[in-house]
Amino acid sequence: MDYDKIFSQAIDRLHAEGRYRVFIDILRNKGAFPNARCFAHHNGPQPVTVWCSNDYLAMGQHPDVIAAMEEALHDVGAGSGGTRNIGGNTHYHIQLERELADWHGKSGALLFTSGYVSNEATLSTLTKILPGCIIFSDELNHASMIAGIKNSGCEKRVFRHNDLEHLEELLAAEDPEVPKLIAFESIYSMDGDIAPLHAICDLADEYNALTYCDEVHAVGMYGKNGGGISERDEAAHRLTIVEGTLAKAVGVMGGYISADQKIIDVIRSYAPGFIFTTSLSPVL
């Protein structure tokens, strides 16, 4: 078996399909958003403007954020100490989860290392707790949601993007006694489309389904307190689980879910993506 040849052929296929990715080498300039330095030139770093950053509000460069990170760094050091179930459950994590729960009007929240992990871990775990669960997924859901659904091993039904008639058609075709979960985003990153939250929740109520709303592109951007589209549309109380990120409008790193404390306890207790990984640095 020529392993090197197999790997080379895999890369060659990407080149042939025009899908081979080259990552740009940059450093952002603190205090000069959205300016950065690009290191892809032979004659040294050159100025470049970065309009595609997820740090929508430049909070990653805000003096108060930097000061808070420096304070934590000198208070407890750089790392968290390990997984939270063994030695990494710092008071910073607990304080942040309380604030995130309050942000979305829920009784609990759970912090993950990224938005991708929070989606994958929660969706793959939740459905394993619900025997025979069927997930109804919007066709434009993020790759992390798709990964979680696939890894759950449960049945799935994909409905056309924001098509409520199609969603209801799929819901009505299933056994009323089977557990159901509708998974969707509030704002879809590649199109900017906004989901009709109340209409989806109406269907969830009618067909006894749970709801899972990915708010990663909306938190910090919409609503009186930045709670996202669900706060803006006064729908947060109707959603079973709200998932968000700290890597976009918040400007740093991490992901989370917010829900009833009992659901949080289930995910905390069963999700390998939470249990077996080092927790976020207190600095973050």
Residue, then its C-alpha position, 0 to 999 in steps of 0.5 A: m500500500d503506497y500511502d504517500k501516493i494516496f495522500s498526493q492523489a487526494i490533494d491533486r483532486l482538490h487542485a483539479e477541482g479548483r477546491y485547494r485552499v491557500f490560507i493567507d498569512i496575516l497579523r491584525n493591527k490592534g486599534a486599527f480595525p479592519n487593517a492588518r499586515c499580510f506576510a505573503h509577499h517576498n519583500g516583507p509584510q504589506p498592508v491589507t484590509v480584512w473585510c471578511s473577519n468574524d469579529y464584526l464589532a472589533m470587540g477583539q481589539h476593544p481596550d476593555v476586553i484586552a484589559a479583562m484578559e490581562e487581569a485574568l492572565h495575571d490572576v490565574g495564569a494562561g490555562s484552565g487546568g484541564t477538563r472541567n470534570i477533573g480540574g478545569n471548572t474555574h469560577y470564570h466559566i461559571q460566571l460566564e455561563r450564568e451571564l449567557a443563560d441570562w442573555h437568552g432568558k434561560s435557566g442554564a448555559l454550557l460553555f464549549t471550546s467553539g461554536y462548531v463543537s457546541n453544535e456537534a456535541t449537543l445535536s449528536t448527544l441530545t438525540k441519543i437521549l431521545p429514543g427514535c428521535i427524528i431531526f428536521s433540518d433546514e437544508l442550509n444549516h451550517a456544517s457543524m449542525i450537519a456533523g452533529i446530526k450525522n454523528s447522532g445516528c438518528e433519522k433526519r428529514v431535510f426541509r427546503h430553506n425557510d419553507l414552512e409548508h415543506l417542514e409541516e408536510l414532513l412533520a405531519a408524515e411522522d408518528p405523533e409519538v416519535p420525539k422530534l427536533i427542528a434544527f435551524e439558524s436565525i441568520y444564515s451566514m452565506d445568504g443573510d436570510i432570517a428564519p421565521l422564528h415564531a412560525i417555526c415555533d408554532l409548528a413545533d408546538e403543533y407537532n410536539a417538537l423541540t427546537y434548536c436555534d443556531e444564533v451564532h451570526a446574530v448574538g451581539m448584533y440584534g436585540k436590545n441586549g444583543g441576545g440575537i434575532s430571538e430577542r429582537d423578535e421576542a421568541a427566545h422563551r419559545l425556543t428549547i435550545v439557543e446555541g451561540t458563539l463568542a468568536k464573532a460579535v463578542g470577538v474572542m473564542g468559544g461556543y455555548i448552548s443556553a436552555d432549561q437547566k435540566i437539558i444543560d445537565v444532560i448535555r454536560s453529563y453525556a456529551p463527549g465533546f464537552i467531557f473529554t476536552t480541555s476547557l477554555s482558558p480563563v483569559l478567554 
